[in-house]
């Protein structure tokens, strides 16, 4: 059974940093696409960053160079380091895990990130 729980969200000033973490269970990183998505009010959910099968990494153009996704195999977590945050990064951030052979991901409940002065 796959279980995901995000943590680390909060309020931060523009230019600041936050580190999100997704605690996982039931996931083999070498067989899953692990992703961070976000959804801002009134907008569609969008992919922010992803690690595919523990190797290939992709970022949305809007966060490239500012955000870094990483895995901690010992702790079974997927982390998202977010630097140089902007007000437009304000959203609920979700962790997602999709098995390589299945079309639909499992989702965590999300964590709120607010960038405001």
N, C-alpha and C positions, 0 to 999 in steps of 0.2 A: 504494500500500500504506500503510495507516494504522498508525502506530507511536506508542505512548504510553509515557513513562517518568516516574514520579513521583520527587520528591526533597524533602528538607526535614523529614522526620519525625525524631522523637527523643523524649527524656525531658524533661519540663518540669514545674515545680511548679504547683499550682493557682493560678489568677490570672495565670499567665504567658501568653506569646504564642509562636506559631510561624507561619512562612509556608511553605506547601507550594507546589511548582511542578510542573507537568506539561509536559514537553517533548513537542511533537507534530511529526509529519511526515505528509504526505499528507492534511492536513485543511484545508479552507476554512471558516473560522469562520462565514462568512455562509450556509453550507449545512448546518451541523451543530448539533446540540444538544450542548453541552459541559457535563459534569457532574462533580461530586465526590460520591462515595458513601463510606460507611464501614460496616465490619462489626466489631462487638465479639464477643468469645468467647461462643458459645452463642446468638447473636442473628442475625436476618436482616440482609442488606445493606440499607441505607437511604440514600435520597438526602439529601444535605446542602445542596447548592447547585447551580444550573444557569444557564447562559446559553444561550438559544435563538436560533439564527441570528444571533448577534452583538448582539442587542438586548435581548430580554426576560429579566429575572433573577428567579429564585425561590429562596427559602430554606426549609428545614425550620423549623418553629416553635421547635424546640429550640435552634437556633443563630442565629435572627434577632436582629440587633442586636449580635452578637458576632463573626460571621464575615463576610468580604467576598470575593466571587469577582470576578475580573477577568481580562481578556485582554491580552496584549502581542503585537500583530500583528507587530511588528518581530522579536521573538524566537520567535514561534510557540509561546507558552506560555500555559497557563491557571493562574492562581495562586489560592490560597486563604489569605487572611490570617485567622488565628484568634487572637482576643483573649479575655481573661477565661476561660481554659480551666478546665474542671472535670474531676474524675476520670471522670465519665460520658462525657466526650469521648474516652476511651481506646478505640482501635480501629485497625484497618488501614484506611487511606484510599486509595481507588482513583479514578483519573481515567477517565472514560468519554467516548467520542465516538460519537454516533449520527447518521448521515446523515438528512436530513429525509424521505427517501423509503424508508428501510429500517427494519424493526422492531427489529433487534438492534444493540446498541452494540459497539464495540471497547473492550477494557479494558486498562489498564496492569497491571503486576504488584503494585502497591500499595506503600505506605510506612507503617511502624508509628508511631503517635503514642501515647505513654504520659504520662498526667497523674497525677503522684503526688508526695507529699512524702517 
